[in-house]
Amino acid sequence: MSEPVSGPHAPTAGAGRRAVVVGAGLAGLLAAAALRDHAEVTVVERDALPEGPEARKGVPQARHAHLLWSGGARAMEDLLPGVTEAWLAAGARRIPLPTGLVSLSAQGWIRRWPEMEFMIACSRDLLESVVRARLLAGPRVTVLERTEILGLSGDASRVTGVRVRMADGEERLLPADLVVDAAGRGSRGTAWLDALGVPPAPMEEVDSGLVYASRIFRAPEGTEEYPVVNIQPNAEDPVPAQSATLVPVEGGRWLVTLSGTRGGQPTAKAEEFAEFARNVRHPVVGELISRAEPLTDVVVTRSTINRRRFFEKVSRWPDGFVAIGDAVATYNPIYGHGMSVAAQGALGLREMVAEHGITAPGLARRIQRAVAVPVALAWELATGTDIRYPEAIGKQPNAAQRLFGLYLQRLMRTAVGRPLVFRALLGVITLSASAAALVRPEVVLAVLRGPVKDPLTGPPLTDREREIVPGAAR
């Protein structure tokens, strides 16, 4: 049998409580931040971690556009006070919403009203590296790099630790009062639990067949304050759903991500990139990059299935084990909810541990239910739209869901011309408010009345933004 970890890699005694977090991605780092006041935390990571904002093998999706909505940013700030200021100091931008957004939604162009919410815009590499540096600058968190998880120790009633293979090939046991699976899309948590005899969790999938293609460009001079530009598909159109998104990121660069469902997917061919962007519902992104210098090749990703494991529904969930982030649910990246859901899940983790104690019977089940709250909202937002695209594969909505979907369509049509309704919608999209915000009496009444402003006929760029990039707003 493997021996408990000791020596330079051992967690210090502290209060005598120990937690192991599987994965040093964003979800794992935030889980460690949530637990560090209650236990000595060991984060186990398969990759070698870079010193700064550099790409790593375990996060291939990092090369596509990432938007951190205000609901997620606030949660991360709560977990790691000062992290927002650190992002901005490293080159990220705080973009007011919808003021700093030029977006063609399914229902029309969004007006750039005064700030209602915000987003943090930067590369995923920068975002994660700042979180990692801020977390590891403090005490009580140790990272084991280039370490592989072999399985769990314990039984179907309680997980007591993890078995690992260290970088030098030695196998060891890391005992823990709580193990958190934050290993992302590639998590083997269900296999580990199955080996202990834990009943399988129900699972759902919705696959729109989406493919992503991204490329980085040097931003033209004078575009330091340029808005995020986004052209969304309309699920009502009987054609493949295609989108184009331009995000200003650190270093004077534009990160451009294209997407398309079956029959309309982008390719890795550089010569087709700008043309694809011109042929979505409006050519503005294609026009913007037509004169910009490309800095990278085109990177394509096909892992975009919405997949949710309902761990909170497992009747005999073991003590001592929790899943969080993409290990619970993954979403079509076009909605930008993964990072924010992970952050809010980590907040739920911290609240449950603080309230009940890390060794309390039934704690893991309580945590899993708390984690499921933000997961459920993001899941409904993503799958409610994705299942409507041509050739989408997955569970069809029931009668109640179809009825609510009709209400949402009218709400979104109203939102582009009525700020009260748009504020409610944006609060839900940014995970700053629950879905209940969409059915408040004043919102329902406004939706019944419809928009008060006529639809915009083109992208709401300012005169200065049009001058900087001629031809971008035809």
C-alpha positions in Angstrom: 0.0 0.0 0.0 1.2 3.5 -0.8 2.5 5.6 2.2 1.2 9.0 3.1 3.0 11.9 1.5 5.9 13.3 3.6 9.0 15.4 3.3 9.1 18.7 1.3 5.8 18.0 -0.4 3.8 17.3 2.7 1.1 19.8 3.8 2.0 21.5 7.1 0.1 20.5 10.2 -1.8 23.8 10.7 -5.2 23.1 12.2 -4.8 19.5 11.4 -7.3 19.6 8.5 -6.2 18.7 5.0 -7.8 19.2 1.6 -6.7 18.0 -1.8 -7.8 19.8 -5.0 -7.4 17.9 -8.3 -6.4 20.4 -11.0 -4.6 23.8 -10.9 -6.8 25.4 -13.6 -9.1 28.2 -12.7 -11.7 26.1 -10.9 -9.0 24.3 -8.9 -7.3 27.6 -7.9 -10.6 29.1 -6.8 -11.5 25.9 -4.8 -8.1 26.2 -3.0 -8.8 29.8 -2.2 -12.2 28.8 -0.8 -10.6 26.2 1.5 -7.4 27.8 2.6 -8.9 29.3 5.8 -10.2 25.9 6.8 -7.5 23.4 5.9 -4.0 23.0 4.5 -4.6 22.6 0.8 -2.6 20.5 -1.7 -3.3 21.2 -5.3 -2.4 18.3 -7.6 -1.7 19.2 -11.2 -0.6 17.0 -14.1 1.0 19.8 -16.1 4.1 21.8 -15.4 2.8 25.3 -14.5 4.3 28.3 -16.3 5.7 31.3 -14.4 3.5 33.8 -16.1 0.7 34.1 -18.6 1.7 31.3 -20.9 -0.2 28.5 -22.6 -0.2 25.0 -21.2 -1.3 21.7 -22.5 -4.1 21.1 -20.0 -6.1 24.2 -21.1 -6.4 24.0 -24.9 -9.5 26.2 -24.8 -7.4 29.1 -23.5 -6.6 30.1 -27.1 -10.2 31.1 -27.8 -12.0 34.2 -26.6 -12.8 34.2 -22.9 -15.1 36.7 -21.2 -15.3 36.9 -17.5 -18.8 38.2 -16.7 -19.3 40.5 -13.6 -21.1 37.7 -11.7 -17.9 35.6 -11.9 -15.5 38.6 -11.4 -17.3 39.5 -8.2 -17.1 36.0 -6.9 -13.4 35.8 -7.7 -12.8 39.1 -6.0 -14.6 37.8 -2.9 -12.4 34.7 -2.9 -9.1 36.6 -3.7 -9.5 40.2 -2.6 -7.5 42.5 -4.9 -7.5 40.2 -7.9 -9.5 42.6 -10.1 -6.9 45.4 -9.6 -4.2 42.8 -10.3 -5.8 41.8 -13.6 -6.0 45.5 -14.7 -2.4 46.1 -13.7 -1.3 43.2 -15.8 -3.1 44.5 -18.9 -6.7 43.3 -18.7 -9.6 45.7 -19.3 -12.7 46.3 -17.3 -15.4 46.8 -20.0 -18.7 48.4 -18.9 -21.8 46.7 -20.2 -23.5 47.4 -22.5 -21.5 50.6 -23.0 -18.4 48.9 -24.2 -20.1 46.3 -26.3 -21.1 46.4 -30.0 -23.3 43.3 -30.4 -25.8 42.0 -32.8 -28.0 39.7 -30.8 -30.5 37.3 -32.2 -33.2 40.0 -31.9 -31.1 43.0 -33.1 -28.3 45.4 -32.3 -27.9 46.1 -28.6 -27.8 49.7 -27.6 -24.8 51.0 -25.7 -26.7 52.2 -22.6 -24.8 53.5 -19.5 -23.1 50.8 -17.4 -25.4 48.1 -16.0 -22.8 45.3 -15.5 -19.2 44.7 -16.7 -16.8 42.1 -18.0 -13.1 41.5 -17.6 -11.4 41.2 -21.1 -8.0 39.6 -21.4 -6.5 36.3 -22.5 -7.3 33.2 -20.4 -3.6 32.7 -19.8 -3.3 36.1 -18.1 -6.5 35.7 -16.1 -5.4 32.4 -14.7 -1.8 33.4 -14.1 -2.8 36.4 -12.0 -5.2 34.2 -9.9 -2.4 31.6 -9.5 0.2 34.1 -8.4 -2.2 35.8 -6.0 -3.2 32.5 -4.4 0.3 31.1 -4.1 1.7 34.3 -2.6 -0.2 33.5 0.6 0.1 30.6 3.0 -1.5 27.2 3.3 -1.6 26.2 -0.3 0.9 23.8 -1.9 1.0 22.8 -5.6 2.3 19.4 -6.8 3.2 19.8 -10.4 3.6 17.0 -13.0 1.7 14.7 -10.6 -0.9 12.2 -11.9 -4.0 11.1 -9.9 -4.3 7.3 -9.9 -7.5 7.1 -7.9 -9.3 7.7 -4.7 -8.8 6.1 -1.3 -11.8 5.2 0.9 -15.0 3.6 0.1 -18.5 4.3 -1.2 -19.5 6.1 2.1 -16.4 8.3 2.5 -13.4 9.4 0.4 -10.3 9.7 2.5 -7.7 10.9 0.0 -6.1 10.4 -3.4 -3.4 8.1 -4.7 -0.9 9.9 -6.9 2.2 9.2 -9.0 4.8 12.0 -8.4 7.0 13.6 -11.0 9.8 11.2 -10.0 7.6 8.2 -10.6 7.0 7.4 -6.9 3.4 6.5 -5.9 2.0 8.0 -2.7 -1.2 8.5 -0.8 -2.3 12.0 0.0 -4.8 11.7 2.9 -7.5 14.4 3.0 -10.6 15.4 4.9 -12.0 16.7 1.6 -11.1 16.0 -2.0 -12.2 18.4 -4.7 -12.3 17.3 -8.3 -11.6 20.4 -10.4 -9.9 18.5 -13.2 -12.1 20.0 -15.9 -13.5 18.4 -19.1 -11.0 15.6 -18.8 -12.0 14.7 -15.3 -12.0 11.0 -14.4 -14.0 11.6 -11.3 -16.9 9.4 -12.4 -14.5 6.5 -13.0 -12.9 7.0 -9.6 -16.2 7.0 -7.8 -17.4 4.0 -9.8 -14.3 2.1 -8.5 -15.4 2.8 -5.0 -19.0 1.5 -5.7 -20.7 5.0 -5.7 -23.9 4.9 -7.8 -23.5 6.8 -11.2 -24.8 10.3 -11.6 -27.5 11.0 -14.2 -26.0 12.8 -17.2 -27.4 15.0 -20.0 -25.8 16.2 -23.2 -26.8 18.8 -25.8 -24.5 18.9 -28.9 -25.0 21.7 -31.4 -22.1 20.5 -33.5 -20.3 23.8 -32.9 -16.6 24.3 -34.0 -14.4 27.2 -32.9 -11.6 28.9 -34.8 -9.5 31.6 -33.3 -6.7 33.9 -34.3 -4.8 36.8 -32.7 -4.2 40.1 -34.5 -2.2 43.2 -33.8 -4.8 45.9 -32.9 -4.6 49.0 -35.1 -3.2 52.2 -33.6 -5.7 54.1 -31.5 -7.9 51.2 -30.6 -6.8 50.9 -26.9 -10.3 51.6 -25.8 -12.1 49.7 -28.6 -15.3 47.8 -27.6 -15.9 44.1 -27.7 -17.6 43.4 -31.0 -19.8 40.4 -31.3 -22.1 39.0 -34.0 -24.4 36.3 -32.7 -26.5 33.7 -34.6 -30.3 33.6 -34.6 -31.6 30.2 -33.6 -34.8 30.9 -35.5 -33.0 31.0 -38.9 -33.0 27.6 -40.6 -29.3 27.8 -41.4 -26.2 26.8 -39.5 -25.5 29.1 -36.6 -22.4 31.2 -37.1 -20.8 33.9 -35.0 -17.8 36.2 -34.8 -16.4 37.8 -31.7 -13.5 40.3 -31.3 -12.1 40.8 -27.8 -9.4 43.4 -27.1 -6.7 41.7 -25.0 -3.5 42.7 -23.3 -0.5 43.7 -25.4 -2.4 45.7 -28.0 -3.9 42.7 -29.5 -7.3 41.5 -30.8 -8.4 37.9 -30.1 -11.0 36.9 -32.7 -13.0 33.8 -32.4 -15.4 32.4 -35.0 -17.9 29.6 -34.6 -20.3 27.6 -36.7 -22.6 24.6 -36.2 -22.9 21.5 -38.5 -22.9 22.6 -42.1 -21.3 26.0 -41.4 -18.2 25.3 -39.4 -15.0 27.4 -39.7 -11.7 25.7 -40.7 -8.1 26.1 -39.8 -7.2 27.7 -43.2 -5.8 31.2 -42.6 -7.0 32.5 -46.0 -10.7 31.6 -45.1 -10.7 33.3 -41.7 -11.6 36.9 -42.6 -14.0 35.8 -45.3 -15.9 33.6 -42.8 -16.1 36.6 -40.4 -17.6 38.7 -43.2 -20.3 36.2 -44.0 -21.9 35.9 -40.6 -25.1 37.9 -40.0 -23.1 41.2 -40.3 -19.6 41.7 -41.7 -18.3 44.2 -39.1 -15.8 41.8 -37.5 -14.5 40.7 -40.9 -14.1 44.3 -41.9 -12.3 45.2 -38.6 -9.6 42.5 -39.1 -9.2 42.9 -42.9 -6.5 45.5 -42.3 -5.1 44.1 -39.0 -1.8 42.1 -38.9 -2.3 38.4 -37.9 0.1 37.3 -35.2 -0.8 33.6 -35.0 -2.1 30.8 -37.1 -5.7 29.7 -36.8 -6.5 27.4 -33.9 -9.6 25.1 -34.1 -11.4 23.4 -31.3 -14.3 20.9 -31.6 -14.9 20.1 -27.9 -18.0 22.2 -27.4 -20.7 19.8 -26.2 -22.9 20.9 -23.3 -22.6 18.1 -20.8 -23.9 18.0 -17.2 -23.5 15.4 -14.5 -26.2 15.6 -11.8 -24.0 14.7 -8.9 -26.4 16.4 -6.5 -29.0 13.7 -7.4 -26.9 10.7 -6.4 -28.8 9.2 -3.4 -25.7 7.8 -1.6 -23.1 10.6 -2.2 -19.9 9.9 -0.3 -18.5 12.2 2.4 -15.2 13.7 1.6 -15.6 14.2 -2.1 -16.9 17.2 -4.2 -16.8 18.0 -7.9 -16.7 21.6 -9.2 -16.4 23.6 -12.4 -16.1 21.7 -15.7 -15.9 18.4 -13.8 -19.7 18.9 -13.1 -20.8 20.7 -16.3 -19.4 22.0 -19.5 -21.2 24.5 -21.8 -20.9 25.8 -25.3 -18.1 28.4 -24.8 -20.1 31.0 -26.9 -22.0 32.0 -23.7 -18.9 32.6 -21.6 -20.2 31.0 -18.4 -17.7 28.4 -17.5 -15.3 30.6 -15.5 -18.1 32.4 -13.7 -19.9 29.2 -12.8 -16.7 27.8 -11.4 -16.1 30.9 -9.3 -19.7 30.9 -7.9 -19.4 27.2 -7.2 -16.2 27.9 -5.2 -18.1 30.5 -3.2 -20.7 27.9 -2.4 -18.0 25.5 -1.3 -16.5 28.1 1.0 -19.9 29.0 2.5 -20.8 25.3 3.3 -17.4 24.5 4.8 -17.5 27.7 6.9 -21.1 26.9 8.1 -20.7 23.2 8.9 -17.0 22.5 9.2 -14.8 20.5 6.8 -15.4 17.1 8.6 -19.1 17.4 9.1 -21.2 14.4 8.0 -23.2 15.2 4.9 -21.0 18.2 4.1 -20.1 17.0 0.6 -23.7 16.5 -0.4 -24.5 20.0 0.8 -21.6 21.4 -1.2 -22.7 19.5 -4.3 -26.2 21.0 -4.0 -24.7 24.5 -3.6 -22.5 24.0 -6.6 -25.5 23.0 -8.6 -27.3 26.4 -8.2 -25.1 28.4 -10.6 -24.6 25.3 -12.8 -28.4 25.0 -13.3 -28.8 28.6 -14.5 -25.9 28.4 -17.0 -27.1 25.1 -18.2 -30.6 26.4 -19.0 -29.2 29.4 -20.7 -26.9 27.4 -22.9 -29.0 24.3 -23.8 -32.3 26.3 -24.2 -30.7 28.0 -27.2 -28.4 25.3 -28.5 -31.1 22.6 -28.9 -32.9 24.9 -31.3 -30.1 25.0 -33.9 -30.4 22.8 -37.0 -29.2 19.2 -36.5 -28.6 19.7 -32.7 -28.5 16.5 -30.7 -30.1 16.2 -27.2 -33.2 16.2 -25.1 -35.9 18.3 -26.6 -37.6 20.9 -24.4 -41.0 20.0 -22.7 -44.2 22.0 -23.1 -43.4 24.3 -20.1 -39.9 25.0 -21.4 -41.2 25.8 -24.9 -43.7 28.2 -23.4 -41.0 29.9 -21.4 -38.8 30.0 -24.5 -41.5 31.9 -26.3 -41.6 34.4 -23.4 -37.8 34.7 -23.6 -37.9 35.5 -27.3 -40.3 38.3 -26.7 -38.3 39.5 -23.7 -35.1 39.7 -25.8 -36.9 41.5 -28.6 -38.1 44.0 -26.0 -34.7 44.3 -24.3 -33.0 45.8 -27.4 -35.4 48.7 -27.1 -36.2 49.0 -23.4 -33.5 49.5 -20.8 -35.4 48.2 -17.8 -35.8 44.8 -19.6 -32.3 44.8 -20.9 -30.9 45.4 -17.4 -32.8 42.4 -16.1 -31.6 40.2 -19.0 -28.0 41.3 -18.6 -28.1 40.6 -14.9 -29.0 37.0 -15.7 -26.6 36.6 -18.6 -23.7 37.9 -16.5 -24.8 35.5 -13.7 -25.3 38.5 -11.4 -28.9 37.7 -10.9 -31.1 34.6 -10.8 -33.6 33.8 -13.6 -36.3 35.1 -11.3 -35.2 38.6 -12.4 -36.8 37.9 -15.8 -40.3 37.4 -14.3 -40.5 40.3 -11.9 -43.8 42.1 -12.3 -42.3 45.3 -13.7 -40.3 43.2 -16.2 -43.3 41.1 -17.3 -45.4 44.2 -17.8 -42.6 45.9 -19.9 -42.3 42.7 -22.0 -46.0 42.7 -22.7 -45.8 46.4 -23.8 -42.8 45.7 -26.0 -39.9 47.9 -26.9 -40.1 51.7 -26.7 -37.3 52.3 -29.2 -37.1 51.2 -32.9 -34.4 48.7 -33.8 -31.0 50.0 -34.7 -30.2 49.5 -38.4 -26.4 49.1 -38.0 -23.6 48.6 -35.5 -23.6 51.4 -32.8 -20.0 52.4 -33.3 -19.0 55.9 -32.3 -17.7 58.4 -34.9 -14.2 57.9 -33.4 -14.4 54.1 -33.6 -15.5 54.4 -37.3 -12.6 56.7 -38.1 -10.0 54.4 -36.6 -11.1 51.4 -38.7 -12.6 52.7 -41.9 -15.2 50.5 -43.5 -16.1 48.7 -40.2 -19.6 50.0 -40.0 -21.3 49.8 -43.4 
